[in-house]
């Protein structure tokens, strides 16, 4: 593994939160939303220095075990570049353990942060390769794909690695995230899923997933039927009963609502004109956040 020319000075990235599954699109669909972690990277002579503020400040390590640093190491390895010392500053806004893609955001930030520190990083690691590195670290591509690419993504695994396509969300679409105080471990939520499901449920979900692609990109009026799910949300209800009850209440009122990722956050997909009012109405036990749909994915802010 050789050396490479490194960027002189800091690199700043903003990485968006994401919501996977979106009801019927289990382990395949993802959407980037306008809530960002803000990270600054700088190469150093040696060592790892990590500063953290915001979400997870009391829980995350401050050394090479930090998920962003681990992702950087994997990206440097993929580029064939010896990893330098690193100074990393994280301002976290994405809640941890709530189903809004905080680990995917950390992984994508680390992979693209490492790439940005290498002068020819994009030649060594293009977006397709970056997606594959990130998906291998996360274990699946459904959250890392929208974090990297923005918008609405469909992701899958092939023998050669992770793949994804990005589709443009319909204009005028926004979201409200209802974030509960307590997290749910993704591993626990996944353990509740059965090994098999009824064929009729699988067939119904396949139809709804196809409809969801159309609804998210062309006709949001169909989002309520399109987000119906029979593969995962019902099985996970014991781990998040209040979230499941909120989904049921919102849907009964005609609001397309789903469990975000593995939960316990609830995501409502609504017209942008309605998002602020819906969030302001609130829900006891939840923090309601009006969110834009993030169309560009990871970004490098000016200045």
C-alpha angles and dihedrals in degrees: 000000000000139000128260139193111276129209114262108231137012127320120209125202134180116205123193132230115246139204118213132199095019089205109292098028097078114183091349114062127068138171129199116223133193103263113105143197110212117213135179121200129192130173115236135188093254145336134038122271118184128185120186134186132168124019115027093011092141097042112044125085121247099215141057089309091070108114094233091053092047089052090049090053091052091049094049088050091050090051092049091240127133108243112245126210111287137214109196129182119188127192102187122201100157110094114242121238094007104107097260098114101259093153092046090050090052092048095047090046091053094047095047093038090057091046091050092052091060114076093221094030096128090055091050095043118022123188094270091053091043089053091052094049091049094046092051090053094046094041095234136036104228096100101028092054097062091038090057100035104027126218122051117335138189111205133185143165126247129180088262093052143271122341133186141177124207122219127189113249117231116271117260095028121134138158143225118213117205104202118192122211096243124063128224119215112241089222091057093048091049093050089061092064116101123238091237136023131199113278091234091057092049091049092048091050092050090057093045092049091054090049090048091060089056094042095051095046105032117005118028090177086081095054095102096062092032094059095052110125136193101165107070120351098071093048091052095050094101089063094050111019095160091052091048090050091050091051089052093049094048093047091048086057091052097258115135100235131168141170106267109236110311089341160188092167115086117219122204117194109212143155110282090240090062102043099086094048093046091050091046090055086063131190124244111254094017135088106226115213122186107217136189121222106256108225102179104048117205112019139186107222119219119255 
